[in-house]
Amino acid sequence: MPDIDRSHSRLNPSESDGRCGEDLSPPLEVFAMPESSELLSPPPLPPFAAVHLAAAGYLARYSGRTRDAYTLDLRTFFGWCAERNTEVFAMTRPHLEIYVRWMEEQRRYAPATTARRLSTVAGFYRFAVIDGYLDRSPAEYVRRPHVPEESQALGLDRMQLGALVSAARASTPDDAALITMLGLLGLRISEACSADIADLGTQRGHRTLHIIGKGNKPALIPLPVPVARTLDLATAGRGDGPILRTRSGARMDRYAASRAVARLAKRAGITHRVGCHSLRHSYITAALDAGVPLRDVQIAARHADPRTTTRYDRARGNLDRHANYIVAAFIAGAA
């Protein structure tokens, strides 16, 4: 702060409002301007370090929980580099191979977690090359962990999902709406918690719910009659506000939703751990088991890549649908 002349910071008693010389004037810092006509400017901020600027530019491409996850990935990697007294931009392919081994053998990360964290680091280096910080990426030829094609998450079968829906309907309208939106619509928990009553509507004779999905992509979700009735009960008497609420009336968040799902799963007699994403997993596998074409399930689940939907296809091991029976019956007609 510049030195300020305080000699005139108070009015003279003769210049006051006449109350026995009582000084009622505000401090100079409030109203007075320095005698110089130049505007005061704050000291310049220290420049970004190159690594931090590169990381900020990379993370700025994302938003929400994706950015939070990638920030954690980069923070973990930068910390690993600092522990080994190696600059981030001085890393080489062997360094990154050792980093992958460290995640697998010392941190005991699941293959999918290791692959995602390595993918974040590789993306950071790819854009460091684009932005001119590096000539080439050290992650270009790093071995990628093998991730099983099938999802390892344990979803619910048809009977378990039905029991959970029944337990939720026997509980409260908010519990029923939560399980219905996750298990019968396949919404992500962030999508369900952020949905408002104003997002409910009608289009071409269908009851609908408008949501903002992953990557800020809008989507229009049709509501089957049982689902629409459940949401009507949860929003009865209200014209606005969130669809899902806690017992206190506040908007339900992912943590309150997780507790509600665990409580209802226990009440439904499900012994293994059930989370919010387990219900989306169950929705996708139920659609595939019911014979919905893979392309239609991909559209309903809003997966950008059909391989993501295929990972949920638990029915690939179903012998009743094995191609051998269809081929044998087809050839038998000509034999």
C-alpha positions in Angstrom: 0.0 0.0 0.0 1.4 3.5 -0.7 2.0 5.9 2.1 -1.1 8.1 2.7 -0.9 11.6 4.1 -3.1 11.5 7.2 -2.6 15.2 8.2 -6.1 16.0 6.7 -7.8 12.8 7.8 -10.1 14.7 10.2 -12.1 17.9 9.7 -11.2 20.8 12.0 -13.7 21.3 14.9 -14.8 24.6 13.3 -15.7 22.8 10.1 -17.8 20.2 11.9 -21.6 20.3 12.3 -21.2 22.4 15.5 -21.3 19.7 18.1 -18.6 21.0 20.4 -15.8 20.1 18.1 -16.7 16.5 18.0 -14.9 14.8 15.2 -17.5 12.9 13.1 -15.7 12.8 9.8 -15.0 9.4 8.2 -11.4 8.3 7.8 -9.5 9.5 4.8 -9.2 5.9 3.5 -12.9 6.0 2.8 -13.3 9.1 0.7 -9.9 10.8 0.1 -8.0 10.3 -3.1 -4.2 10.7 -3.2 -3.0 14.1 -4.4 -1.4 12.5 -7.4 -3.8 12.0 -10.3 -2.4 8.6 -11.1 -4.7 5.7 -10.2 -3.4 3.2 -7.7 -3.0 -0.3 -9.1 -2.3 -3.5 -7.2 1.1 -5.1 -7.6 1.4 -7.5 -10.5 0.7 -11.1 -9.8 3.6 -13.5 -10.0 3.6 -15.3 -13.4 2.4 -18.8 -13.7 5.1 -21.5 -13.7 5.2 -23.2 -17.0 4.0 -26.6 -15.6 1.1 -24.9 -13.7 0.0 -22.9 -16.7 0.1 -26.0 -18.9 -2.0 -27.9 -16.3 -4.5 -25.1 -15.9 -4.9 -24.9 -19.7 -5.5 -28.6 -19.9 -8.0 -28.7 -17.1 -9.9 -25.7 -18.4 -11.2 -27.9 -21.2 -13.3 -29.9 -18.7 -15.9 -29.1 -16.1 -17.7 -30.5 -13.1 -16.7 -33.9 -11.7 -14.6 -34.7 -14.8 -12.3 -31.7 -14.0 -12.2 -32.6 -10.3 -11.1 -36.2 -11.2 -8.5 -35.0 -13.7 -7.2 -32.4 -11.1 -6.7 -35.2 -8.6 -4.9 -37.3 -11.2 -2.5 -34.5 -12.1 -1.9 -33.7 -8.4 -1.0 -37.3 -7.7 1.4 -37.4 -10.6 3.0 -34.0 -9.8 3.4 -35.2 -6.2 5.1 -38.4 -7.4 7.5 -36.3 -9.5 8.3 -34.0 -6.6 9.1 -37.0 -4.3 11.7 -38.1 -6.8 13.1 -34.5 -7.3 12.3 -34.7 -11.0 10.7 -31.8 -13.0 7.4 -32.7 -14.7 8.7 -31.6 -18.1 11.9 -33.6 -17.6 10.0 -36.9 -17.4 10.8 -39.6 -20.0 9.1 -42.7 -21.1 11.0 -44.9 -18.5 9.8 -42.6 -15.7 6.2 -43.0 -16.7 6.6 -46.8 -17.0 7.9 -46.8 -13.4 4.9 -44.5 -12.4 2.5 -47.1 -13.9 4.2 -49.9 -12.0 4.0 -47.8 -8.8 0.3 -47.4 -9.2 -0.2 -51.1 -9.9 2.1 -52.6 -7.3 2.4 -50.1 -4.5 -0.9 -48.2 -4.6 -2.8 -51.3 -5.6 -5.1 -49.3 -7.9 -7.6 -51.2 -10.0 -6.7 -51.6 -13.7 -9.4 -49.1 -14.7 -8.2 -46.5 -12.2 -4.6 -46.9 -13.3 -5.6 -46.6 -17.0 -7.7 -43.5 -16.3 -4.9 -41.8 -14.3 -2.3 -42.6 -17.0 -4.7 -41.3 -19.6 -5.0 -38.0 -17.8 -1.2 -37.7 -17.7 -0.9 -38.6 -21.3 -3.5 -36.0 -22.2 -1.6 -33.4 -20.2 1.6 -34.2 -22.1 -0.2 -34.3 -25.4 -1.4 -30.7 -25.0 2.0 -29.6 -23.6 3.3 -30.6 -27.0 0.5 -28.7 -28.8 1.2 -25.6 -26.6 4.9 -25.7 -27.3 6.2 -26.7 -23.9 7.7 -30.0 -25.2 8.8 -31.3 -28.5 7.3 -34.7 -27.9 5.2 -36.5 -25.3 7.0 -39.0 -23.0 3.7 -40.8 -22.6 3.3 -41.7 -26.3 4.6 -45.3 -26.1 4.0 -46.1 -22.4 2.3 -49.5 -21.8 -1.4 -49.2 -21.1 -2.8 -51.4 -18.4 -5.2 -54.1 -19.5 -8.8 -53.3 -18.5 -11.3 -56.1 -18.6 -13.9 -55.7 -21.3 -16.7 -56.5 -19.0 -17.7 -54.1 -16.2 -16.5 -55.4 -12.8 -19.3 -53.5 -11.0 -21.8 -55.8 -9.4 -25.3 -54.7 -10.6 -28.6 -56.1 -9.6 -30.5 -58.8 -11.4 -34.2 -58.5 -12.4 -35.5 -59.9 -9.1 -33.2 -57.8 -6.9 -34.1 -54.6 -8.8 -37.8 -55.3 -8.5 -37.4 -55.9 -4.7 -35.5 -52.6 -4.4 -38.2 -50.7 -6.3 -40.9 -52.3 -4.1 -39.0 -51.4 -0.9 -38.6 -47.8 -2.1 -42.3 -47.4 -2.9 -43.1 -48.7 0.6 -40.9 -46.1 2.1 -41.4 -42.4 1.2 -42.2 -40.7 -2.1 -38.7 -39.2 -2.3 -37.1 -42.7 -1.8 -39.4 -44.1 -4.5 -38.5 -41.2 -6.9 -34.8 -41.7 -6.3 -34.8 -45.5 -7.0 -37.1 -45.0 -9.9 -34.9 -42.3 -11.6 -31.7 -44.4 -11.1 -33.0 -47.9 -11.7 -35.8 -47.4 -14.2 -34.5 -44.4 -16.1 -30.8 -45.1 -15.9 -29.9 -41.6 -14.8 -26.6 -40.7 -13.3 -26.8 -39.5 -9.7 -25.7 -36.0 -10.7 -28.5 -35.9 -13.3 -31.2 -37.1 -10.9 -30.2 -34.7 -8.0 -30.0 -31.7 -10.3 -33.5 -32.3 -11.9 -36.1 -29.7 -11.0 -39.9 -29.8 -11.2 -39.7 -27.2 -14.0 -37.8 -29.8 -16.1 -40.9 -32.1 -16.2 -43.0 -31.6 -19.3 -45.0 -33.3 -22.2 -44.0 -33.8 -25.8 -46.0 -35.6 -28.5 -48.1 -37.3 -25.9 -45.2 -38.5 -23.8 -44.4 -37.3 -20.2 -40.8 -36.2 -20.3 -37.9 -35.0 -18.1 -35.4 -32.6 -19.5 -31.9 -33.1 -18.0 -28.4 -31.8 -18.5 -26.2 -34.9 -18.9 -22.5 -35.6 -18.8 -20.4 -33.0 -20.7 -23.3 -30.5 -20.4 -25.3 -32.3 -23.0 -29.0 -31.8 -22.8 -31.3 -34.9 -23.1 -35.0 -35.5 -23.1 -36.0 -38.6 -21.1 -39.4 -40.2 -21.7 -41.2 -41.2 -18.5 -43.2 -44.5 -18.5 -46.5 -44.4 -16.7 -45.3 -46.0 -13.4 -42.3 -43.6 -13.3 -44.4 -40.6 -14.0 -46.8 -41.5 -11.2 -43.9 -41.9 -8.8 -42.5 -38.5 -9.7 -46.0 -37.0 -9.4 -46.3 -38.3 -5.8 -42.8 -36.9 -5.0 -43.7 -33.5 -6.3 -47.3 -33.3 -5.2 -48.3 -29.9 -3.9 -45.2 -28.2 -5.2 -44.8 -26.0 -8.3 -41.1 -25.6 -8.3 -37.9 -26.7 -6.7 -35.9 -29.9 -6.9 -37.7 -33.2 -7.6 -35.6 -35.1 -5.0 -35.5 -33.8 -1.5 -34.1 -34.9 1.8 -36.3 -35.2 4.9 -35.4 -31.6 5.8 -36.7 -30.4 2.5 -33.3 -29.5 1.0 -32.2 -30.7 -2.4 -30.9 -34.2 -2.2 -27.1 -34.5 -3.0 -25.1 -37.6 -4.0 -24.1 -38.3 -0.4 -27.7 -38.3 0.9 -28.7 -40.4 -2.2 -26.0 -43.0 -1.5 -27.1 -43.4 2.1 -30.7 -43.8 1.0 -29.8 -46.4 -1.6 -27.8 -48.4 0.9 -30.6 -48.3 3.4 -33.2 -49.4 1.0 -31.0 -52.2 -0.5 -30.6 -53.6 3.0 -34.4 -53.4 3.6 -34.9 -55.2 0.3 -32.7 -58.1 1.5 -29.8 -57.4 -0.8 -26.6 -58.5 1.0 -23.8 -57.0 -1.2 -23.0 -53.4 -1.4 -25.2 -51.3 -3.7 -24.3 -47.8 -4.8 -26.0 -45.2 -7.0 -24.1 -46.3 -10.0 -25.1 -49.9 -9.4 -28.6 -48.9 -10.3 -27.6 -47.3 -13.6 -25.6 -50.5 -14.2 -28.6 -52.6 -13.4 -30.8 -50.5 -15.8 -28.4 -51.1 -18.7 -28.1 -54.9 -18.1 -31.8 -55.2 -17.6 -32.4 -53.5 -21.0 -29.9 -55.9 -22.7 -31.4 -58.9 -20.9 -34.8 -57.9 -22.1 -33.6 -58.0 -25.7 -33.4 -54.3 -26.4 -30.9 -53.8 -29.3 -27.4 -52.7 -28.3 -27.7 -49.5 -30.3 -31.0 -48.5 -28.6 -29.5 -49.2 -25.2 -26.5 -47.0 -26.1 -28.8 -44.2 -27.0 -30.9 -44.6 -23.8 -27.8 -44.7 -21.7 -26.3 -41.8 -23.6 -22.9 -43.5 -24.1 -20.7 -41.8 -26.7 -19.0 -45.1 -27.5 -20.9 -48.4 -28.1 -18.0 -50.3 -26.5 -19.0 -48.6 -23.2 -22.4 -50.1 -23.4 -21.0 -53.5 -24.4 -19.0 -53.7 -21.2 -22.3 -53.9 -19.3 -23.6 -56.8 -21.4 -23.7 -59.5 -18.7 -25.8 -61.6 -21.0 -23.0 -62.5 -23.4 -22.5 -65.6 -21.3 -26.1 -66.6 -21.5 -26.2 -70.0 -23.1 -29.9 -69.7 -24.0 -29.0 -67.0 -26.5 -25.9 -68.7 -27.9 -25.5 -68.5 -31.6 -24.9 -72.2 -31.9 -28.6 -72.9 -31.5 -29.5 -70.4 -34.2 -26.9 -71.7 -36.7 -27.9 -75.3 -36.1 -31.6 -74.6 -36.7 -30.7 -72.5 -39.8 -28.6 -75.3 -41.4 -31.1 -78.0 -40.3 -33.7 -76.5 -42.7 -31.4 -77.2 -45.6 -30.0 -80.6 -44.6 
